[in-house]
């Protein structure tokens, strides 16, 4: 039997996603404040189920725009 090659529709990023608590610790803010930043749209999460995860690129973008 010939196996089919698995086709990926989206490129996989090898960067590890940061959790809400890790981002809050990095910014030295409470998780509640980070959630408020997400609600305002100033920080864009990756939502997996109900979890808020953040790409390192998004965190760097936010920090660069905050200067």
FENNORBEL-V36536 format. One record per backbone hydrogen bond with DSSP energy under -0.5 kcal/mol. CO is the residue of the C=O (numbers start at 1). NH is the residue of the N-H. If there is no record, write none. Layout:
CO&NH ; CO&NH
//
This chain:
6&8 ; 7&9 ; 11&13 ; 18&54 ; 19&23 ; 20&24 ; 21&25 ; 22&26 ; 23&27 ; 24&28 ; 24&29 ; 30&34 ; 31&35 ; 32&36 ; 33&37 ; 34&38 ; 35&39 ; 36&40 ; 37&41 ; 37&42 ; 37&43 ; 38&41 ; 43&45 ; 45&47 ; 46&48 ; 46&53 ; 47&49 ; 48&51 ; 51&48 ; 51&53 ; 52&20 ; 53&46 ; 54&18 ; 55&59 ; 56&60 ; 57&61 ; 58&62 ; 59&63 ; 60&64 ; 61&65 ; 62&66 ; 63&67 ; 64&67
//
